[in-house]
């Protein structure tokens, strides 16, 4: 009988341990699901954000256009300054 009591006590302990293990497993699964959900939301946010980025080709094209426009404006400024200097010189010579 003593062995039966020990066996029964061990079975009860095992049952209690098994219940706690199952609770811990359930908690771990829920926490993992929560983390994965957060990671998936973050991944979706990154994908959405990267769609708004310029590609390297688009960036290089826009920079080339801006550089061309700057050169054109620089030429106009130099021409304007030249015209003003010539007019100033002519006005000084006349007066």
C-alpha positions as CSV (number, residue, x, y, z in Angstrom):
1,X,0.0,0.0,0.0
2,X,2.8,2.3,0.7
3,X,3.9,2.0,-2.9
4,X,0.4,2.7,-4.1
5,X,0.3,5.9,-2.1
6,X,3.7,7.0,-3.4
7,X,2.5,6.2,-7.0
8,X,-0.7,8.1,-6.5
9,X,1.2,11.1,-5.0
10,X,3.6,11.0,-8.0
11,X,0.7,10.9,-10.4
12,X,-0.9,13.9,-8.7
13,X,2.3,15.8,-8.8
14,X,2.7,14.9,-12.4
15,X,-0.8,16.0,-13.2
16,X,-0.2,19.3,-11.4
17,X,3.1,19.8,-13.3
18,X,1.4,18.9,-16.6
19,X,-1.4,21.5,-15.9
20,X,1.2,24.2,-15.2
21,X,3.2,23.2,-18.3
22,X,0.1,23.5,-20.4
23,X,-0.7,26.9,-19.0
24,X,2.9,28.1,-19.7
25,X,2.7,26.7,-23.2
26,X,-0.6,28.5,-23.8
27,X,0.9,31.7,-22.5
28,X,4.0,31.3,-24.6
29,X,1.9,30.6,-27.7
30,X,-0.2,33.8,-27.1
31,X,2.9,35.9,-26.5
32,X,4.5,34.5,-29.7
33,X,1.3,35.2,-31.7
34,X,1.3,38.8,-30.3
35,X,4.9,39.3,-31.2
36,X,4.5,37.9,-34.7
37,X,1.4,40.1,-35.2
38,X,3.5,43.1,-34.2
39,X,6.3,42.0,-36.6
40,X,3.9,41.5,-39.4
41,X,2.4,45.0,-38.8
42,X,5.9,46.5,-38.8
43,X,6.8,44.6,-42.0
44,X,3.6,45.8,-43.7
45,X,4.4,49.4,-42.6
46,X,7.9,49.1,-44.1
47,X,6.6,47.7,-47.3
48,X,4.1,50.6,-47.6
49,X,6.8,53.1,-46.8
50,X,9.3,51.8,-49.3
51,X,6.7,52.2,-52.1
52,X,7.0,55.9,-51.6
53,X,10.8,56.0,-52.0
54,X,12.5,57.1,-55.2
55,X,14.4,54.5,-57.1
56,X,18.0,55.3,-57.8
57,X,17.2,55.8,-61.5
58,X,14.5,58.3,-60.7
59,X,16.8,60.1,-58.3
60,X,19.6,60.4,-60.8
61,X,17.2,61.7,-63.5
62,X,15.8,64.3,-61.2
63,X,19.4,65.4,-60.1
64,X,20.4,65.6,-63.8
65,X,17.4,67.8,-64.6
66,X,18.2,70.1,-61.6
67,X,21.8,70.4,-62.6
68,X,20.8,71.3,-66.2
69,X,18.4,73.9,-64.9
70,X,21.1,75.4,-62.5
71,X,23.5,75.7,-65.4
72,X,20.9,77.4,-67.5
73,X,20.0,79.9,-64.7
74,X,23.7,80.5,-64.1
75,X,24.2,81.4,-67.8
76,X,21.2,83.8,-67.6
77,X,22.7,85.5,-64.5
78,X,26.1,85.9,-66.1
79,X,24.5,87.4,-69.2
80,X,22.4,89.7,-67.1
81,X,25.4,90.8,-65.1
82,X,27.3,91.4,-68.3
83,X,24.5,93.5,-69.8
84,X,24.3,95.6,-66.6
85,X,28.1,96.1,-66.6
86,X,28.0,97.2,-70.3
87,X,25.1,99.5,-69.6
88,X,26.9,101.0,-66.6
89,X,30.0,101.5,-68.7
90,X,28.0,103.2,-71.5
91,X,26.2,105.4,-69.0
92,X,29.5,106.5,-67.4
93,X,31.0,107.3,-70.8
94,X,28.0,109.3,-71.8
95,X,27.8,111.3,-68.6
